[in-house]
C-alpha cells in the first residue's frame, strides 16, 4: 500500500476515534496517556522560559561559547523549575517549558520566574567576565519568561516508538508567546489569572514590601488581556 494511502487511513482513524478523557490529579507521564484516543484534562500553570538572541549568539560567537551559554540557561532554568515544584515537559532549542500543579502552582511559578531572572543575571556576569567576545557582542545575554494558568488537555502525539505529550489550551500557548516579549529591563510576565492567585510573598518584595509586578494590557489573538510584568530578581 502506498504511503499516501497509509497516511489517509491514519488521519481518518484519528478523526473517528473518540477521546477517552479523564480528569488529572497530577501532571501525567507520557506512558500514562494512551496513544490512541487518550486524553487527560488538568488544571495547571505553565512557565515558558526563552533565551533571547540565540541567532546572534550563533553568528557572533564561537559556537562552543554559544553552546555553553545556552546550556547554562537551560540547566539553571530547569533546576529552578524542579526546585520550585514544577515538572519539565518540553525543550525546544533554547527554550524550556515547565508545568506546576497543586494549590501553590501560581505562587511557585511566579517565584520561579524571578529566580530565573537572577540566574540569567549571573550567567551574563560570568560569561562577560570570562569571554571578551561576549563582552563586545552586539547583544546582552537576556531572556523572557511567560506564565499562564488554566485548564488544558494533555494528549499523546507522534507515532509508536517516537511520541510525547502535547498540551492543548491557552496556558502553554500564551506562556510561550509572553516569553518572546523583549521589554528590557522587564523579563517576567504573568497573566492576571496567575497574579490574582499569588500569595503575599510572591507579590511583594524588599524590606519595604513593594509590589514586584506592574499591570499592563497586551494583545493576544486579537484579544486585549491583562498581564503583569516584573524586573525583579529573586535569589534562589
N, C-alpha and C positions, 0 to 999 in steps of 0.2 A: 504494500500500500504506500503511495507517495506520502512524503512528509506533510504536504498541504492537506491531504485527507485526514491524517492523524490530528493535526492542529485544529482543523474544522470540527472534528468529533470531540476533541478535548474542550474547546471553548463552549460547544453546545452542552457538554456534560456539566461544566461549571454553572452555566445558566440554569439548567434544570435541577441541579442538586439543591435541596432545601438546607438552610442553615440549621445546624444543631447547636443552638445558642444556650449558654448557661451564664449565670452571674458569677463574677470572680470574687473570691475572698482574699486573694493575694495576687501579686504580679505573676502571671503564668510563665512556666518554662515552655520552650518550643515544643518539646515532646508531649506536653500535656494538652495540646490542641491538635485535634485530628486534621490531617492534611486535606481530606475530602469533606468539606462542609463544616468543620469545627470552627467555633467562634466563642470567645469569652468577652462579656461586657464588664467593664471595670471602671470605677471612678478613681481617677489618678491624676497626679500632677507631673507634667513633662518639663524637663530642663534640657535646653539645647545650647551647647557651647561651641562657638566657631572662632577659629583663629583668623585674624584679618590679614590681608595682603600676602597670602601664600604664593600667588603668582609672581609677585615682585620678589619674594624671597628666592624662588626658583631661578629667576632671571638674574638677580644682582649678586647672590651669594654663592659660594661654593656649595654644591649640593649636599656635602657632608655636614656643613654647618646648618643649612636649612633643615635637613633631616633631624638634627639634634634639637632645633627649636620646636619643630612640630612634635617630636617625641616627648619633649619636656612638657609641652602644653597638654597633650593627651594624657600623659602619665599623671600630672598634677590634677587635672580636671577629673579624671576617672577615680583617683584615690579620694578626692574630696567628695565626690558623689557617693561613693561607697561609705565613707566615714559618716556622712550625714544621713545614712539610712536608705539611700536610693540604690537603684539597680541599673547597671549599664545594659542597654538594649540595642545599641547601634553605634557603629563607627562609619564615617564617610569621609575618607581623606583626612582633612584637618579638623573634623567635627566629631562631636560625641553627644549622644543623647542618653539621658538618664530618666528613670521613672520613679516617682515617690508615691507611696501608698500608706494609708492609715490616717489617724486623727491629726498628726503633726506634719502631714505631707507638704502643706503650703509654707509654713514657717521654716521647715528644714530645707526646702528647695531655695527659698529666698536667701537664707543664710549661706547656702552653698554657692549661690551666685556671687555673693560678696566675698566669700572665701576664694573663689576663682580669680576675682579681681586682684586680691592680694597676691596670689600665686603668679599671675601674669606680670605684675609689677616686679616681683622677684626675678622672674625669668628674664625680663628686659634688662634689669640691672646687671645680672650675672653675665649675660651674653655681650652686653655693651662693654663691660669691663674686661672681657676675655678676647674679644674679636674686634679689630679695628674696622673690618668691613661692615660689621653690624652697626657700629657707632656712626659710620659715614654713609649708611644706606639712605635712600630717599624716603624711607618709611620708618616708623617706630613699631616695635612689637606691641600689638594690641589685639583686642578681641571683642566679641559681643556674646551676651548670654540672654536668652529668652525663656520665660517661664509662663505656662498657662495650665489651667486645671479644668477638669470636666469629665464627662463620660465618653469612653472610647470603646471601639470594638477591636479586639485582637484576633486576627486570623492568620493562617499559615500560608505563605506564598512561596512559589517555586516548584520544583519537581522532586520526586522521591530521591533522596540522597544529596540534594542541594536545595535546602529551603530554610526559611526562618520566619519569625513572626513579623507581621506588618500591622501598623496601628492606624485605625481609621477613625477620624473625628477631628474637631477643631484643635484641641490642645497640642498635639505634636506638630501640626502644620503651622499654627500661629507661633508656637515657640521657636520653630526653625526660622520663620520669617523675621521675627524680632531679633534673633541672633545676628541677622545681617545688617541691622541698623548700625551706622557709624556716626556717632554723635558725641565725639570727644568733648569733655572727659567722662561722659556717661557711658557705661558699658553693661549695666544690668537693667533689664526691662522685664517687668511683670505685669500681667493684666489686672484689672480691678477685681476679677474673680479670685485671684490669688491674694491681692492686697487686703481685701475685705475679710480674709480669714487668717491674717497674720496675728501672732501673739505680740505683746508689747515689746519684747526683747528684739523681735525681728523688724519692728517699725522704727524704734528709736535707738540712737547710739551716742557715744561720747559721754563725758562727765555731765554735760548739760542736758542729756537726753533729747537730742534734736531729731526731728523726723528725717529719716535717711532716704525717703522716697518722694519724688516730685511728680505731681499729676500732669499728664499730657493727653491730648487727643490724637489718635493715629488712625489711618485708614487701612483697612484690611478687607479685600474682596468687595470694594465699593461701599463698605460699611464703616462708619466712624465708631471707634471703640476707645474706651478709657484705658490708658496704660500708665504705669508709674516707672520712672527711671531713677537710677541712683549712680552717683560717682564715688560712693563709699566703698572701702575695702574692710574686710574682717579677717584679722589674724586667726588662722585656724588653731 
